[in-house]
Amino acid sequence: MNWLYIIIVGAIAGWLGGLITQGRGFGILGNIIVGIFGGLIGGWLFKLFNVQAGGFYGAIFTAFVGALVLIWLSKKLKL
């Protein structure tokens, strides 16, 4: 069940990140990948700045913030 939770949160966060940065998502697999890596980055950043976001919506917000950072970095590095 934990994997399903990670996939759902990743898909939503990746889709929202793509929607904000380019007006559309990255496709379902791309959204999941961006969202999962965004969750890792967002979790690291939130821990670094001692910010806590709990629950389902907190997980989506954390992954969304991380996804935005990931997309921004990939555009800056032209990946």
Phi and psi in radians as a Rosetta constraint file:
Dihedral C 1 N 2 CA 2 C 2 CIRCULARHARMONIC -1.101 0.35
Dihedral N 2 CA 2 C 2 N 3 CIRCULARHARMONIC -0.694 0.35
Dihedral C 2 N 3 CA 3 C 3 CIRCULARHARMONIC -1.124 0.35
Dihedral N 3 CA 3 C 3 N 4 CIRCULARHARMONIC -0.673 0.35
Dihedral C 3 N 4 CA 4 C 4 CIRCULARHARMONIC -1.105 0.35
Dihedral N 4 CA 4 C 4 N 5 CIRCULARHARMONIC -0.716 0.35
Dihedral C 4 N 5 CA 5 C 5 CIRCULARHARMONIC -1.059 0.35
Dihedral N 5 CA 5 C 5 N 6 CIRCULARHARMONIC -0.795 0.35
Dihedral C 5 N 6 CA 6 C 6 CIRCULARHARMONIC -1.101 0.35
Dihedral N 6 CA 6 C 6 N 7 CIRCULARHARMONIC -0.736 0.35
Dihedral C 6 N 7 CA 7 C 7 CIRCULARHARMONIC -1.155 0.35
Dihedral N 7 CA 7 C 7 N 8 CIRCULARHARMONIC -0.750 0.35
Dihedral C 7 N 8 CA 8 C 8 CIRCULARHARMONIC -1.143 0.35
Dihedral N 8 CA 8 C 8 N 9 CIRCULARHARMONIC -0.822 0.35
Dihedral C 8 N 9 CA 9 C 9 CIRCULARHARMONIC -1.087 0.35
Dihedral N 9 CA 9 C 9 N 10 CIRCULARHARMONIC -0.762 0.35
Dihedral C 9 N 10 CA 10 C 10 CIRCULARHARMONIC -1.074 0.35
Dihedral N 10 CA 10 C 10 N 11 CIRCULARHARMONIC -0.748 0.35
Dihedral C 10 N 11 CA 11 C 11 CIRCULARHARMONIC -1.093 0.35
Dihedral N 11 CA 11 C 11 N 12 CIRCULARHARMONIC -0.778 0.35
Dihedral C 11 N 12 CA 12 C 12 CIRCULARHARMONIC -1.163 0.35
Dihedral N 12 CA 12 C 12 N 13 CIRCULARHARMONIC -0.822 0.35
Dihedral C 12 N 13 CA 13 C 13 CIRCULARHARMONIC -1.144 0.35
Dihedral N 13 CA 13 C 13 N 14 CIRCULARHARMONIC -0.736 0.35
Dihedral C 13 N 14 CA 14 C 14 CIRCULARHARMONIC -1.119 0.35
Dihedral N 14 CA 14 C 14 N 15 CIRCULARHARMONIC -0.710 0.35
Dihedral C 14 N 15 CA 15 C 15 CIRCULARHARMONIC -1.123 0.35
Dihedral N 15 CA 15 C 15 N 16 CIRCULARHARMONIC -0.782 0.35
Dihedral C 15 N 16 CA 16 C 16 CIRCULARHARMONIC -1.112 0.35
Dihedral N 16 CA 16 C 16 N 17 CIRCULARHARMONIC -0.726 0.35
Dihedral C 16 N 17 CA 17 C 17 CIRCULARHARMONIC -1.080 0.35
Dihedral N 17 CA 17 C 17 N 18 CIRCULARHARMONIC -0.762 0.35
Dihedral C 17 N 18 CA 18 C 18 CIRCULARHARMONIC -1.158 0.35
Dihedral N 18 CA 18 C 18 N 19 CIRCULARHARMONIC -0.659 0.35
Dihedral C 18 N 19 CA 19 C 19 CIRCULARHARMONIC -1.095 0.35
Dihedral N 19 CA 19 C 19 N 20 CIRCULARHARMONIC -0.727 0.35
Dihedral C 19 N 20 CA 20 C 20 CIRCULARHARMONIC -1.259 0.35
Dihedral N 20 CA 20 C 20 N 21 CIRCULARHARMONIC -0.737 0.35
Dihedral C 20 N 21 CA 21 C 21 CIRCULARHARMONIC -1.499 0.35
Dihedral N 21 CA 21 C 21 N 22 CIRCULARHARMONIC -0.538 0.35
Dihedral C 21 N 22 CA 22 C 22 CIRCULARHARMONIC -2.370 0.35
Dihedral N 22 CA 22 C 22 N 23 CIRCULARHARMONIC 0.115 0.35
Dihedral C 22 N 23 CA 23 C 23 CIRCULARHARMONIC 1.467 0.35
Dihedral N 23 CA 23 C 23 N 24 CIRCULARHARMONIC -0.002 0.35
Dihedral C 23 N 24 CA 24 C 24 CIRCULARHARMONIC -2.760 0.35
Dihedral N 24 CA 24 C 24 N 25 CIRCULARHARMONIC 2.882 0.35
Dihedral C 24 N 25 CA 25 C 25 CIRCULARHARMONIC -1.394 0.35
Dihedral N 25 CA 25 C 25 N 26 CIRCULARHARMONIC -2.986 0.35
Dihedral C 25 N 26 CA 26 C 26 CIRCULARHARMONIC -1.899 0.35
Dihedral N 26 CA 26 C 26 N 27 CIRCULARHARMONIC 0.227 0.35
Dihedral C 26 N 27 CA 27 C 27 CIRCULARHARMONIC 1.540 0.35
Dihedral N 27 CA 27 C 27 N 28 CIRCULARHARMONIC 2.793 0.35
Dihedral C 27 N 28 CA 28 C 28 CIRCULARHARMONIC -1.057 0.35
Dihedral N 28 CA 28 C 28 N 29 CIRCULARHARMONIC -0.789 0.35
Dihedral C 28 N 29 CA 29 C 29 CIRCULARHARMONIC -1.199 0.35
Dihedral N 29 CA 29 C 29 N 30 CIRCULARHARMONIC -0.730 0.35
Dihedral C 29 N 30 CA 30 C 30 CIRCULARHARMONIC -1.095 0.35
Dihedral N 30 CA 30 C 30 N 31 CIRCULARHARMONIC -0.717 0.35
Dihedral C 30 N 31 CA 31 C 31 CIRCULARHARMONIC -1.072 0.35
Dihedral N 31 CA 31 C 31 N 32 CIRCULARHARMONIC -0.752 0.35
Dihedral C 31 N 32 CA 32 C 32 CIRCULARHARMONIC -1.108 0.35
Dihedral N 32 CA 32 C 32 N 33 CIRCULARHARMONIC -0.799 0.35
Dihedral C 32 N 33 CA 33 C 33 CIRCULARHARMONIC -1.113 0.35
Dihedral N 33 CA 33 C 33 N 34 CIRCULARHARMONIC -0.849 0.35
Dihedral C 33 N 34 CA 34 C 34 CIRCULARHARMONIC -1.078 0.35
Dihedral N 34 CA 34 C 34 N 35 CIRCULARHARMONIC -0.719 0.35
Dihedral C 34 N 35 CA 35 C 35 CIRCULARHARMONIC -1.177 0.35
Dihedral N 35 CA 35 C 35 N 36 CIRCULARHARMONIC -0.704 0.35
Dihedral C 35 N 36 CA 36 C 36 CIRCULARHARMONIC -1.166 0.35
Dihedral N 36 CA 36 C 36 N 37 CIRCULARHARMONIC -0.827 0.35
Dihedral C 36 N 37 CA 37 C 37 CIRCULARHARMONIC -1.157 0.35
Dihedral N 37 CA 37 C 37 N 38 CIRCULARHARMONIC -0.593 0.35
Dihedral C 37 N 38 CA 38 C 38 CIRCULARHARMONIC -1.091 0.35
Dihedral N 38 CA 38 C 38 N 39 CIRCULARHARMONIC -0.649 0.35
Dihedral C 38 N 39 CA 39 C 39 CIRCULARHARMONIC -1.107 0.35
Dihedral N 39 CA 39 C 39 N 40 CIRCULARHARMONIC -0.695 0.35
Dihedral C 39 N 40 CA 40 C 40 CIRCULARHARMONIC -1.150 0.35
Dihedral N 40 CA 40 C 40 N 41 CIRCULARHARMONIC -0.792 0.35
Dihedral C 40 N 41 CA 41 C 41 CIRCULARHARMONIC -1.161 0.35
Dihedral N 41 CA 41 C 41 N 42 CIRCULARHARMONIC -0.814 0.35
Dihedral C 41 N 42 CA 42 C 42 CIRCULARHARMONIC -1.074 0.35
Dihedral N 42 CA 42 C 42 N 43 CIRCULARHARMONIC -0.716 0.35
Dihedral C 42 N 43 CA 43 C 43 CIRCULARHARMONIC -1.086 0.35
Dihedral N 43 CA 43 C 43 N 44 CIRCULARHARMONIC -0.714 0.35
Dihedral C 43 N 44 CA 44 C 44 CIRCULARHARMONIC -1.141 0.35
Dihedral N 44 CA 44 C 44 N 45 CIRCULARHARMONIC -0.791 0.35
Dihedral C 44 N 45 CA 45 C 45 CIRCULARHARMONIC -1.121 0.35
Dihedral N 45 CA 45 C 45 N 46 CIRCULARHARMONIC -0.756 0.35
Dihedral C 45 N 46 CA 46 C 46 CIRCULARHARMONIC -1.113 0.35
Dihedral N 46 CA 46 C 46 N 47 CIRCULARHARMONIC -0.688 0.35
Dihedral C 46 N 47 CA 47 C 47 CIRCULARHARMONIC -1.159 0.35
Dihedral N 47 CA 47 C 47 N 48 CIRCULARHARMONIC -0.695 0.35
Dihedral C 47 N 48 CA 48 C 48 CIRCULARHARMONIC -1.059 0.35
Dihedral N 48 CA 48 C 48 N 49 CIRCULARHARMONIC -0.719 0.35
Dihedral C 48 N 49 CA 49 C 49 CIRCULARHARMONIC -1.700 0.35
Dihedral N 49 CA 49 C 49 N 50 CIRCULARHARMONIC 0.171 0.35
Dihedral C 49 N 50 CA 50 C 50 CIRCULARHARMONIC 0.977 0.35
Dihedral N 50 CA 50 C 50 N 51 CIRCULARHARMONIC 0.787 0.35
Dihedral C 50 N 51 CA 51 C 51 CIRCULARHARMONIC -1.841 0.35
Dihedral N 51 CA 51 C 51 N 52 CIRCULARHARMONIC 2.407 0.35
Dihedral C 51 N 52 CA 52 C 52 CIRCULARHARMONIC -2.107 0.35
Dihedral N 52 CA 52 C 52 N 53 CIRCULARHARMONIC 2.355 0.35
Dihedral C 52 N 53 CA 53 C 53 CIRCULARHARMONIC -2.394 0.35
Dihedral N 53 CA 53 C 53 N 54 CIRCULARHARMONIC 1.942 0.35
Dihedral C 53 N 54 CA 54 C 54 CIRCULARHARMONIC -1.826 0.35
Dihedral N 54 CA 54 C 54 N 55 CIRCULARHARMONIC 2.865 0.35
Dihedral C 54 N 55 CA 55 C 55 CIRCULARHARMONIC 1.416 0.35
Dihedral N 55 CA 55 C 55 N 56 CIRCULARHARMONIC -3.078 0.35
Dihedral C 55 N 56 CA 56 C 56 CIRCULARHARMONIC -1.103 0.35
Dihedral N 56 CA 56 C 56 N 57 CIRCULARHARMONIC -0.834 0.35
Dihedral C 56 N 57 CA 57 C 57 CIRCULARHARMONIC -1.202 0.35
Dihedral N 57 CA 57 C 57 N 58 CIRCULARHARMONIC -0.569 0.35
Dihedral C 57 N 58 CA 58 C 58 CIRCULARHARMONIC -1.146 0.35
Dihedral N 58 CA 58 C 58 N 59 CIRCULARHARMONIC -0.694 0.35
Dihedral C 58 N 59 CA 59 C 59 CIRCULARHARMONIC -1.123 0.35
Dihedral N 59 CA 59 C 59 N 60 CIRCULARHARMONIC -0.728 0.35
Dihedral C 59 N 60 CA 60 C 60 CIRCULARHARMONIC -1.116 0.35
Dihedral N 60 CA 60 C 60 N 61 CIRCULARHARMONIC -0.774 0.35
Dihedral C 60 N 61 CA 61 C 61 CIRCULARHARMONIC -1.095 0.35
Dihedral N 61 CA 61 C 61 N 62 CIRCULARHARMONIC -0.751 0.35
Dihedral C 61 N 62 CA 62 C 62 CIRCULARHARMONIC -1.075 0.35
Dihedral N 62 CA 62 C 62 N 63 CIRCULARHARMONIC -0.821 0.35
Dihedral C 62 N 63 CA 63 C 63 CIRCULARHARMONIC -1.165 0.35
Dihedral N 63 CA 63 C 63 N 64 CIRCULARHARMONIC -0.620 0.35
Dihedral C 63 N 64 CA 64 C 64 CIRCULARHARMONIC -1.120 0.35
Dihedral N 64 CA 64 C 64 N 65 CIRCULARHARMONIC -0.794 0.35
Dihedral C 64 N 65 CA 65 C 65 CIRCULARHARMONIC -1.082 0.35
Dihedral N 65 CA 65 C 65 N 66 CIRCULARHARMONIC -0.783 0.35
Dihedral C 65 N 66 CA 66 C 66 CIRCULARHARMONIC -1.107 0.35
Dihedral N 66 CA 66 C 66 N 67 CIRCULARHARMONIC -0.663 0.35
Dihedral C 66 N 67 CA 67 C 67 CIRCULARHARMONIC -1.121 0.35
Dihedral N 67 CA 67 C 67 N 68 CIRCULARHARMONIC -0.701 0.35
Dihedral C 67 N 68 CA 68 C 68 CIRCULARHARMONIC -1.087 0.35
Dihedral N 68 CA 68 C 68 N 69 CIRCULARHARMONIC -0.738 0.35
Dihedral C 68 N 69 CA 69 C 69 CIRCULARHARMONIC -1.119 0.35
Dihedral N 69 CA 69 C 69 N 70 CIRCULARHARMONIC -0.761 0.35
Dihedral C 69 N 70 CA 70 C 70 CIRCULARHARMONIC -1.083 0.35
Dihedral N 70 CA 70 C 70 N 71 CIRCULARHARMONIC -0.792 0.35
Dihedral C 70 N 71 CA 71 C 71 CIRCULARHARMONIC -1.129 0.35
Dihedral N 71 CA 71 C 71 N 72 CIRCULARHARMONIC -0.746 0.35
Dihedral C 71 N 72 CA 72 C 72 CIRCULARHARMONIC -1.071 0.35
Dihedral N 72 CA 72 C 72 N 73 CIRCULARHARMONIC -0.805 0.35
Dihedral C 72 N 73 CA 73 C 73 CIRCULARHARMONIC -1.111 0.35
Dihedral N 73 CA 73 C 73 N 74 CIRCULARHARMONIC -0.714 0.35
Dihedral C 73 N 74 CA 74 C 74 CIRCULARHARMONIC -1.159 0.35
Dihedral N 74 CA 74 C 74 N 75 CIRCULARHARMONIC -0.593 0.35
Dihedral C 74 N 75 CA 75 C 75 CIRCULARHARMONIC -1.230 0.35
Dihedral N 75 CA 75 C 75 N 76 CIRCULARHARMONIC -0.670 0.35
Dihedral C 75 N 76 CA 76 C 76 CIRCULARHARMONIC -1.177 0.35
Dihedral N 76 CA 76 C 76 N 77 CIRCULARHARMONIC -0.623 0.35
Dihedral C 76 N 77 CA 77 C 77 CIRCULARHARMONIC -1.599 0.35
Dihedral N 77 CA 77 C 77 N 78 CIRCULARHARMONIC 0.005 0.35
Dihedral C 77 N 78 CA 78 C 78 CIRCULARHARMONIC 1.013 0.35
Dihedral N 78 CA 78 C 78 N 79 CIRCULARHARMONIC 0.796 0.35
